[in-house]
Amino acid sequence: MAGFMEPPQTTDPVELLRYFQKEAQRRETPKAELPKGILERPTEEVDDKSYGVMKFFADWWSGTEDKVSEARKEVLEGLVNMPTPRLPQPPVPDELMDLPTAESEPVIEGVPEQPEMLVPEPYKLDADTRGNELGLRGLMSPELKESIDETVSDVVTESVADGVQPTDGKDLLEFIGEGEGTYDSANRGTINGKIQGAETSAKRDGKLVSEMTVSEIRKYQAITDPKNKNRLFTVGKYQTTPDTFEEAVKALGISEDTVFSSDVQDKVGIYLVSKKRPRLGKYLKGDDTISTDRAMLDLAMEFASVPVPYSIKKGTYGSWPKVDLVAGDTFYKDKAKGGNKALHTVDETRDMLKATFGVLK
């Protein structure tokens, strides 16, 4: 091909067109502006025919872009305006052909209308918010909950976690209560490390602890002298001290006129093990980064009747413990007789925690 810089080295149509376009542009460029080394423009006598071919390809290539754009636009408009295809309908069985429709069904006077279908409301949390009523179970209908319980009961037939049978949050609360007290337990504090006025059915002004309002308990806990017979220090099943009582009441939004009933006390119990002690709460929610012994230590820090899982040096946690401890001691042990002591063993506490791992999911 006379006059070309060099013959094209491809058979790709697009690359050939680009090659021809460059050749056409070169031939339209004045000689003075051509890069050094490029052949000068051929004369009409020498390359008249090849120049005409190049001009044709250049014009064709320039017009092609506009044509492609227009074609693309037409295709897109066609797709947008394309009618939705009608799918063939399945044949209607003969026995359904004569059924009345909503438009054709006659209205018979004197016959009451059919009531609307009743949709069961979601299962609401009882006032007694205990372990197995927490989490998503509280949103289930009673029927669904019962069905799931039956299924789980059929599946969980063997012991798990080192031979420990799984349990629920209520069992953990009962375990704590066995060592701490009843819903009506109270004491007046300590003198020289010795607990004063411990009762399992404490009354003030004729009312048991579980019959008093939050305001009434506050009044008696405000008394600071342990010798005062009206004073309340730790109260209820979870032996909440004045500071802990105030923290739980505020966190749970409990009003002053709320009775400190068993249901309310169990809500406080759940708060203590899940919120006040966040590491213990994570363990009870199934966080396997928290060890059972770490969860036990947190439980022991909250409840004096729970033992520590291992030896702890005096003052390891600030001013606590007051003395050196060994596994099985209460975290609140001191030198005085008649003070706090653990009422559970390490093994039974560890087994209970393993059984309640993940119970607050």
C-alpha positions as CSV (number, residue, x, y, z in Angstrom):
1,M,0.0,0.0,0.0
2,A,1.9,3.0,-1.3
3,G,2.3,5.9,1.0
4,F,1.5,4.1,4.3
5,M,3.9,4.6,7.3
6,E,4.0,0.8,7.6
7,P,1.5,-1.9,6.8
8,P,-1.0,-2.7,9.6
9,Q,0.0,-5.7,11.7
10,T,-3.5,-6.8,12.7
11,T,-6.6,-8.4,11.2
12,D,-8.9,-7.0,13.9
13,P,-11.5,-4.8,12.1
14,V,-11.6,-2.2,14.9
15,E,-7.8,-1.9,14.9
16,L,-7.8,-1.6,11.1
17,L,-10.3,1.3,11.3
18,R,-8.2,3.1,13.9
19,Y,-5.1,2.5,11.7
20,F,-6.9,4.0,8.6
21,Q,-8.2,6.9,10.7
22,K,-4.6,7.8,11.8
23,E,-3.5,7.5,8.1
24,A,-6.2,9.9,7.0
25,Q,-5.3,12.3,9.7
26,R,-1.7,12.2,8.7
27,R,-2.5,12.9,5.1
28,E,-4.5,16.0,6.1
29,T,-1.6,17.3,8.2
30,P,0.7,19.9,6.6
31,K,4.1,18.6,5.9
32,A,5.8,21.1,8.2
33,E,3.7,19.7,11.1
34,L,4.4,16.1,10.5
35,P,6.7,14.3,13.1
36,K,10.2,13.7,12.0
37,G,10.6,10.4,10.2
38,I,7.0,10.2,8.8
39,L,6.8,10.0,5.0
40,E,5.6,13.1,3.3
41,R,2.2,13.2,1.7
42,P,2.0,11.3,-1.6
43,T,1.0,13.1,-4.7
44,E,-2.3,12.5,-6.5
45,E,-0.4,11.0,-9.4
46,V,1.3,8.4,-7.2
47,D,-1.4,7.7,-4.5
48,D,-4.6,9.1,-5.8
49,K,-6.6,5.8,-5.3
50,S,-5.1,4.9,-1.9
51,Y,-5.8,8.5,-0.6
52,G,-9.4,8.2,-1.6
53,V,-9.7,4.9,0.3
54,M,-8.3,6.5,3.4
55,K,-10.6,9.4,3.1
56,F,-13.6,7.0,2.8
57,F,-12.6,5.1,6.0
58,A,-12.0,8.3,7.9
59,D,-15.4,9.7,7.0
60,W,-17.0,6.3,7.8
61,W,-15.3,6.1,11.1
62,S,-16.4,9.6,12.1
63,G,-20.0,8.9,11.3
64,T,-20.1,5.5,12.9
65,E,-19.9,6.9,16.5
66,D,-23.1,9.0,16.0
67,K,-24.9,6.1,14.4
68,V,-23.9,3.7,17.2
69,S,-25.2,6.2,19.8
70,E,-28.5,6.6,18.0
71,A,-28.9,2.8,17.7
72,R,-28.2,2.3,21.4
73,K,-30.8,4.9,22.3
74,E,-33.4,3.2,20.1
75,V,-32.7,-0.1,21.7
76,L,-33.0,1.3,25.3
77,E,-36.3,3.0,24.4
78,G,-37.6,-0.2,23.0
79,L,-36.7,-2.1,26.1
80,V,-38.4,0.4,28.3
81,N,-41.6,0.5,26.2
82,M,-41.7,-3.3,25.7
83,P,-45.1,-4.7,26.8
84,T,-45.1,-7.1,29.7
85,P,-45.6,-10.7,28.4
86,R,-48.7,-12.5,29.5
87,L,-48.0,-15.9,31.0
88,P,-50.4,-18.7,30.2
89,Q,-52.9,-19.2,33.1
90,P,-53.3,-22.8,34.4
91,P,-56.7,-24.3,33.7
92,V,-59.3,-24.0,36.5
93,P,-60.6,-27.3,37.8
94,D,-64.2,-28.0,37.0
95,E,-65.2,-28.2,40.6
96,L,-64.1,-24.6,41.2
97,M,-65.9,-23.1,38.1
98,D,-69.2,-22.6,39.9
99,L,-67.9,-21.1,43.2
100,P,-69.3,-17.6,43.8
101,T,-66.9,-14.7,43.6
102,A,-66.7,-11.7,45.9
103,E,-68.7,-9.7,43.4
104,S,-71.4,-12.3,42.7
105,E,-71.9,-13.7,46.2
106,P,-75.5,-12.6,47.3
107,V,-76.0,-10.8,50.6
108,I,-78.7,-12.5,52.7
109,E,-80.5,-10.2,55.1
110,G,-80.7,-11.3,58.7
111,V,-77.5,-13.3,58.5
112,P,-74.7,-11.7,60.6
113,E,-71.4,-10.9,58.8
114,Q,-68.5,-13.2,59.6
115,P,-66.2,-11.8,62.2
116,E,-62.7,-10.8,61.2
117,M,-60.0,-13.3,61.8
118,L,-58.4,-12.6,65.2
119,V,-54.6,-12.4,65.1
120,P,-53.0,-13.4,68.5
121,E,-51.0,-10.6,70.0
122,P,-47.3,-11.1,70.6
123,Y,-46.4,-12.7,73.9
124,K,-45.8,-9.9,76.4
125,L,-43.3,-10.0,79.2
126,D,-44.8,-10.8,82.6
127,A,-43.9,-8.5,85.5
128,D,-41.7,-11.4,86.6
129,T,-38.9,-10.9,84.1
130,R,-36.8,-14.0,84.8
131,G,-34.2,-15.8,82.8
132,N,-36.4,-17.8,80.4
133,E,-38.6,-14.8,79.7
134,L,-35.7,-12.7,78.4
135,G,-34.6,-12.1,74.9
136,L,-36.5,-13.1,71.8
137,R,-38.7,-15.5,73.8
138,G,-40.5,-12.6,75.2
139,L,-41.8,-11.8,71.7
140,M,-43.2,-15.3,71.0
141,S,-46.8,-16.3,71.2
142,P,-47.5,-18.8,74.0
143,E,-48.2,-21.5,71.5
144,L,-44.9,-21.0,69.6
145,K,-43.0,-20.8,72.9
146,E,-44.6,-24.1,74.1
147,S,-43.8,-25.8,70.8
148,I,-40.1,-24.7,71.0
149,D,-39.9,-25.8,74.6
150,E,-41.2,-29.3,73.7
151,T,-38.7,-29.5,70.8
152,V,-35.8,-28.5,72.9
153,S,-36.9,-30.9,75.6
154,D,-36.8,-33.8,73.1
155,V,-33.4,-32.8,71.8
156,V,-31.6,-32.0,75.0
157,T,-31.6,-35.4,76.6
158,E,-27.9,-35.8,77.6
159,S,-25.7,-33.8,79.8
160,V,-23.5,-31.1,78.3
161,A,-20.5,-29.0,79.4
162,D,-18.5,-31.5,81.5
163,G,-21.6,-33.4,82.5
164,V,-23.6,-30.4,83.6
165,Q,-27.3,-30.3,82.5
166,P,-28.3,-26.9,81.0
167,T,-30.6,-24.7,83.0
168,D,-32.2,-21.3,82.8
169,G,-31.8,-17.9,84.4
170,K,-34.4,-18.6,87.0
171,D,-32.3,-21.5,88.4
172,L,-29.4,-19.1,88.7
173,L,-31.5,-16.7,90.7
174,E,-32.7,-19.5,92.9
175,F,-29.1,-20.6,93.4
176,I,-28.2,-17.0,94.5
177,G,-31.2,-16.8,96.8
178,E,-30.3,-20.0,98.6
179,G,-27.2,-18.3,99.9
180,E,-28.4,-14.7,100.2
181,G,-31.9,-14.8,101.6
182,T,-35.7,-14.7,101.0
183,Y,-37.8,-12.0,99.4
184,D,-38.3,-10.7,103.0
185,S,-34.7,-11.0,104.3
186,A,-32.9,-8.0,105.7
187,N,-30.2,-7.0,108.2
188,R,-29.0,-3.7,109.8
189,G,-25.4,-3.8,108.8
190,T,-22.3,-4.8,110.7
191,I,-20.5,-3.7,113.9
192,N,-16.8,-4.7,113.9
193,G,-17.4,-7.1,111.1
194,K,-20.3,-8.8,112.7
195,I,-23.7,-8.8,111.0
196,Q,-26.5,-7.2,113.0
197,G,-30.2,-8.0,113.0
198,A,-30.3,-10.6,110.3
199,E,-33.9,-11.7,109.6
200,T,-35.6,-13.8,107.0
201,S,-39.0,-12.2,107.6
202,A,-38.1,-8.6,108.4
203,K,-40.9,-6.2,109.1
204,R,-41.1,-2.5,109.6
205,D,-44.3,-0.8,110.7
206,G,-46.1,-4.1,110.2
207,K,-44.9,-4.6,106.6
208,L,-42.7,-7.3,105.3
209,V,-39.8,-6.2,102.9
210,S,-41.7,-7.6,99.9
211,E,-44.8,-5.5,100.9
212,M,-42.9,-2.2,101.2
213,T,-42.7,0.4,98.5
214,V,-39.4,1.7,97.1
215,S,-39.9,4.9,99.0
216,E,-40.4,3.1,102.3
217,I,-37.3,1.0,101.9
218,R,-35.3,4.1,101.1
219,K,-36.5,5.7,104.3
220,Y,-35.3,2.8,106.4
221,Q,-32.0,2.4,104.5
222,A,-31.3,6.1,105.1
223,I,-30.8,5.3,108.8
224,T,-27.1,4.9,109.4
225,D,-26.9,3.4,112.9
226,P,-26.8,-0.4,112.9
227,K,-28.1,-0.4,116.4
228,N,-31.3,1.3,115.4
229,K,-33.9,-1.4,115.3
230,N,-35.7,0.2,112.3
231,R,-32.6,0.4,110.1
232,L,-32.5,-1.6,106.9
233,F,-29.1,-2.3,105.3
234,T,-29.3,-5.2,102.9
235,V,-32.8,-6.1,101.8
236,G,-34.6,-8.9,99.9
237,K,-33.6,-12.1,98.1
238,Y,-30.5,-10.5,96.6
239,Q,-29.5,-8.6,99.8
240,T,-29.1,-5.2,98.0
241,T,-27.2,-2.6,100.0
242,P,-28.4,1.0,99.9
243,D,-26.1,2.0,97.0
244,T,-26.9,-1.1,95.0
245,F,-30.6,-0.6,95.6
246,E,-30.5,3.0,94.3
247,E,-28.5,2.0,91.3
248,A,-30.9,-0.8,90.3
249,V,-34.0,1.3,90.9
250,K,-32.6,4.1,88.7
251,A,-31.4,1.8,86.0
252,L,-34.7,-0.1,85.8
253,G,-36.9,3.0,86.0
254,I,-38.7,1.8,89.1
255,S,-41.0,4.4,90.6
256,E,-41.1,5.3,94.3
257,D,-44.6,3.9,94.8
258,T,-43.6,0.5,93.3
259,V,-43.9,-2.4,95.8
260,F,-40.6,-4.3,96.2
261,S,-42.4,-7.5,95.4
262,S,-40.8,-10.8,94.4
263,D,-41.3,-9.9,90.7
264,V,-39.5,-6.6,91.1
265,Q,-36.8,-8.2,93.2
266,D,-36.1,-10.7,90.4
267,K,-35.8,-7.9,87.9
268,V,-33.2,-6.4,90.2
269,G,-31.5,-9.8,90.4
270,I,-31.2,-10.0,86.6
271,Y,-29.9,-6.5,86.5
272,L,-27.2,-7.3,89.0
273,V,-25.8,-10.3,87.1
274,S,-26.2,-8.9,83.6
275,K,-25.7,-5.1,83.8
276,K,-24.0,-4.2,87.0
277,R,-21.4,-7.0,86.4
278,P,-20.9,-6.7,82.6
279,R,-18.3,-9.5,82.3
280,L,-20.7,-11.9,84.1
281,G,-23.5,-10.6,81.8
282,K,-21.4,-11.4,78.7
283,Y,-20.8,-14.9,80.0
284,L,-24.5,-15.5,80.6
285,K,-25.1,-14.3,77.0
286,G,-22.7,-16.9,75.6
287,D,-19.5,-14.9,75.2
288,D,-16.8,-17.6,75.3
289,T,-14.0,-15.0,75.8
290,I,-15.1,-14.9,79.5
291,S,-13.9,-17.9,81.5
292,T,-16.2,-19.6,84.0
293,D,-13.8,-18.7,86.8
294,R,-13.8,-15.1,85.8
295,A,-17.6,-15.2,85.8
296,M,-17.5,-16.8,89.2
297,L,-15.3,-14.1,90.6
298,D,-17.7,-11.4,89.4
299,L,-20.6,-13.3,90.9
300,A,-18.6,-13.5,94.2
301,M,-18.0,-9.8,94.1
302,E,-21.7,-9.2,93.9
303,F,-23.0,-11.8,96.4
304,A,-21.1,-12.6,99.6
305,S,-22.5,-16.1,99.7
306,V,-20.7,-17.1,96.5
307,P,-17.1,-18.4,96.8
308,V,-14.1,-17.1,94.9
309,P,-12.7,-19.7,92.5
310,Y,-9.0,-19.3,93.4
311,S,-6.6,-17.7,95.9
312,I,-6.6,-13.9,95.9
313,K,-4.1,-11.7,97.8
314,K,-5.3,-9.0,100.2
315,G,-5.9,-5.7,98.4
316,T,-5.7,-7.1,94.9
317,Y,-8.8,-5.1,93.9
318,G,-8.1,-1.8,95.6
319,S,-9.1,-2.1,99.2
320,W,-10.6,-5.6,98.6
321,P,-10.3,-8.3,99.7
322,K,-9.6,-7.3,103.3
323,V,-7.6,-10.5,103.9
324,D,-5.8,-13.1,101.8
325,L,-8.3,-15.5,100.3
326,V,-8.2,-19.2,99.2
327,A,-10.6,-20.9,96.8
328,G,-14.0,-21.3,98.5
329,D,-13.8,-18.1,100.7
330,T,-16.3,-15.3,100.3
331,F,-14.8,-12.2,98.7
332,Y,-15.9,-10.2,101.8
333,K,-14.2,-12.3,104.4
334,D,-12.5,-10.5,107.2
335,K,-10.9,-11.4,110.6
336,A,-14.1,-10.9,112.6
337,K,-16.2,-13.8,113.6
338,G,-19.9,-13.8,112.6
339,G,-19.2,-12.0,109.4
340,N,-19.9,-12.9,105.8
341,K,-19.1,-16.4,104.6
342,A,-19.6,-18.4,101.3
343,L,-22.5,-20.8,101.5
344,H,-21.8,-22.6,98.2
345,T,-18.8,-24.7,97.2
346,V,-16.6,-23.8,94.3
347,D,-17.6,-27.0,92.4
348,E,-21.4,-26.4,92.6
349,T,-21.0,-22.8,91.7
350,R,-18.9,-23.6,88.7
351,D,-21.4,-26.3,87.6
352,M,-24.3,-23.8,87.9
353,L,-22.4,-21.2,85.8
354,K,-21.6,-23.8,83.2
355,A,-25.2,-24.8,83.1
356,T,-26.3,-21.2,82.6
357,F,-23.7,-20.2,80.0
358,G,-25.6,-18.4,77.2
359,V,-28.9,-18.4,79.1
360,L,-29.5,-14.7,78.5
361,K,-29.5,-14.9,74.7
